[in-house]
């Protein structure tokens, strides 16, 4: 399959369950060999959509959505998105991990905002494809504002892509002033195949965890007192 891929995210709960990078693994560079979880990069359930796009790296038909992959070196099963429209995805690729995309700090900031604000809510193919489209737009159009109808990256308006475009525009509109730091981003880079990005949940600080336990205990105590 030589079409450009981007895999689909599963429902929010299963999607989060596939985040396999440990905090230690994501923090330092490593080499991992990556294969597909299923017969294609998108796995099951497949949350991708077929679209027509235009970009400096590639123009034509693509499947857009989250990949479902498996990595060695402690990575395990994980979900990832494409950050490279100039190359193709291939099972069995060796990647080097990195903490930045290589497209600059402003791009990485908006990628962080996109994941923090929208990633956990992906549960349909429209959302999975729209998230990937928004990610491509962030990487490709770094000028003033985002416009999926033109610029360096665009999506052809068509009946089958309208819902994806609308959702992607909603994700992009929400980036201004959006929070960051919801996830730890890890970029997987290859000189011969498509670069991708995955995330892991940021560990809850020990003090915050203890505070949460304390609040739960207080709620339980109040309920017992009311019953008494």
C-alpha positions in Angstrom: 0.0 0.0 0.0 1.7 3.1 -1.2 -1.0 5.6 -0.2 -0.1 8.1 2.5 -1.5 6.9 5.8 -2.5 8.2 9.1 -4.2 5.9 11.4 -7.3 6.1 13.4 -7.7 6.6 17.0 -10.0 4.3 18.9 -12.7 5.5 21.2 -11.3 7.8 23.8 -10.9 5.1 26.5 -9.2 2.5 24.3 -7.2 5.3 22.6 -5.7 6.4 25.9 -5.0 2.8 26.8 -2.7 2.4 23.8 -0.3 5.1 24.9 2.7 2.9 25.7 5.7 5.2 26.1 7.1 5.3 29.7 8.2 8.6 31.0 11.8 7.4 30.9 11.5 6.0 27.3 10.1 9.2 26.0 12.6 11.5 27.6 15.7 10.1 26.0 16.6 9.2 22.4 16.3 5.6 21.5 16.0 3.3 18.4 12.8 1.3 18.0 11.6 -1.0 15.3 7.9 -0.3 14.4 5.4 -2.7 12.8 1.6 -2.6 12.2 -0.8 -3.9 14.8 -2.9 -5.4 12.0 -2.8 -5.8 8.3 -2.6 -2.1 7.7 -1.2 0.9 9.6 -4.6 1.8 10.8 -5.5 -1.4 12.6 -8.9 -2.0 14.2 -11.1 -0.1 14.7 -10.0 1.9 11.7 -10.7 5.6 12.3 -9.3 7.0 9.1 -11.0 8.7 6.1 -9.9 9.0 2.5 -9.3 12.6 1.4 -7.7 14.7 -1.4 -5.0 17.0 -0.2 -2.4 19.4 -1.6 1.0 20.0 0.0 4.6 20.6 -1.0 5.5 17.1 0.1 2.6 15.2 -1.5 -0.6 16.0 -3.4 -3.3 13.5 -4.1 -5.4 10.9 -2.2 -4.5 9.9 1.3 -6.0 8.0 4.2 -6.0 10.4 7.2 -6.3 9.2 10.8 -4.3 7.7 13.7 -1.9 4.7 13.1 -2.1 1.7 15.4 1.5 0.4 15.7 3.7 -1.9 17.8 7.3 -1.0 18.7 10.1 -2.9 20.4 12.5 -1.6 23.0 9.8 -1.4 25.6 7.4 0.6 23.4 4.7 -2.0 22.9 1.3 -1.1 21.2 0.8 2.6 20.6 -1.1 5.2 18.5 0.7 7.7 16.3 0.0 10.4 13.7 1.9 11.4 10.5 4.2 14.5 10.6 5.8 13.9 7.3 4.0 14.2 3.9 7.1 13.7 1.8 7.6 10.0 2.6 5.5 6.8 3.1 4.6 4.6 6.0 6.0 1.1 6.0 5.8 -1.8 8.5 9.2 -2.8 9.9 10.8 0.7 9.9 13.5 1.5 12.4 13.0 4.9 14.1 15.0 7.2 16.3 13.0 9.0 19.0 13.2 12.8 19.6 11.6 15.3 21.8 10.9 17.9 19.0 9.5 17.7 15.5 12.3 19.7 13.8 9.9 22.2 12.4 10.6 24.8 15.1 9.3 25.8 18.5 6.2 27.6 17.3 5.0 24.4 15.5 5.8 22.2 18.5 3.8 24.5 20.7 0.8 24.2 18.5 1.2 20.5 18.2 1.2 20.4 22.1 -1.9 22.5 22.1 -3.7 20.3 19.6 -3.0 17.1 21.6 -3.8 18.7 24.9 -7.1 20.1 23.7 -8.4 17.5 21.3 -6.6 14.1 21.5 -8.6 12.5 24.4 -11.9 13.2 22.6 -11.2 11.2 19.4 -13.7 8.4 19.1 -14.9 8.5 15.4 -13.3 8.3 12.0 -14.3 11.9 11.3 -12.5 13.1 14.4 -9.5 10.9 13.7 -9.1 12.2 10.2 -9.7 15.8 11.3 -7.1 15.6 14.0 -4.5 14.4 11.4 -5.6 17.1 9.0 -5.2 19.8 11.7 -1.7 18.4 12.5 -0.7 18.6 8.8 -2.0 22.2 8.7 0.0 23.2 11.8 3.2 21.7 10.3 2.7 23.0 6.8 1.2 26.5 7.2 3.2 28.3 9.8 2.3 31.9 8.7 -0.6 34.0 9.8 -3.5 31.8 10.7 -4.7 28.4 9.5 -6.7 27.9 6.3 -7.5 24.5 5.0 -8.8 25.9 1.7 -5.5 27.3 0.7 -1.9 28.0 1.6 0.9 25.4 1.7 -1.5 22.7 2.8 -5.1 22.3 1.8 -7.9 19.8 1.6 -10.2 19.6 -1.4 -13.8 20.5 -0.4 -16.0 17.6 -1.4 -19.2 15.9 -0.1 -17.2 13.1 1.6 -14.7 15.5 3.2 -16.9 18.4 4.4 -17.4 16.9 7.9 -13.7 16.3 8.3 -12.8 19.8 7.2 -15.4 21.3 9.6 -14.0 19.3 12.6 -10.4 20.1 11.7 -11.3 23.8 11.6 -12.9 23.5 15.0 -9.7 21.9 16.4 -7.5 24.7 14.8 -9.8 27.5 16.0 -9.4 26.2 19.6 -5.6 26.4 19.6 -5.4 30.1 20.4 -4.7 30.3 24.1 -5.2 26.6 24.5 -3.5 24.8 27.4 -0.3 22.8 26.9 1.4 20.0 28.7 -1.4 17.5 28.7 0.8 14.8 27.2 4.5 14.1 26.6 5.2 14.2 22.9 7.7 11.8 21.3 8.6 12.1 17.6 9.8 9.0 15.8 12.1 9.9 12.8 13.3 7.9 9.9 15.5 8.9 6.9 13.6 6.7 4.5 10.0 6.4 5.8 7.3 8.7 7.2 8.0 10.5 10.5 5.3 10.1 13.1 4.4 11.5 16.6 3.0 9.7 19.6 2.2 10.8 23.1 2.2 9.4 26.6 0.3 10.7 29.6 2.2 13.1 31.9 2.6 11.4 35.3 0.6 13.0 38.1 3.0 14.7 40.6 3.2 12.7 43.8 1.9 15.7 45.9 -1.1 16.1 43.6 -1.8 12.4 43.8 -1.8 12.5 47.6 -4.1 15.5 47.5 -6.5 13.6 45.3 -6.5 10.7 47.8 -7.1 13.1 50.6 -10.1 14.7 48.9 -11.6 11.2 48.2 -11.2 10.3 51.8 -12.9 13.5 52.9 -15.9 12.8 50.6 -16.2 9.3 52.0 -16.1 10.6 55.6 -18.8 13.2 55.0 -21.1 10.5 53.4 -20.6 8.3 56.4 -21.4 11.1 58.8 -24.6 11.9 56.9 -25.7 8.3 57.0 -25.0 8.3 60.8 
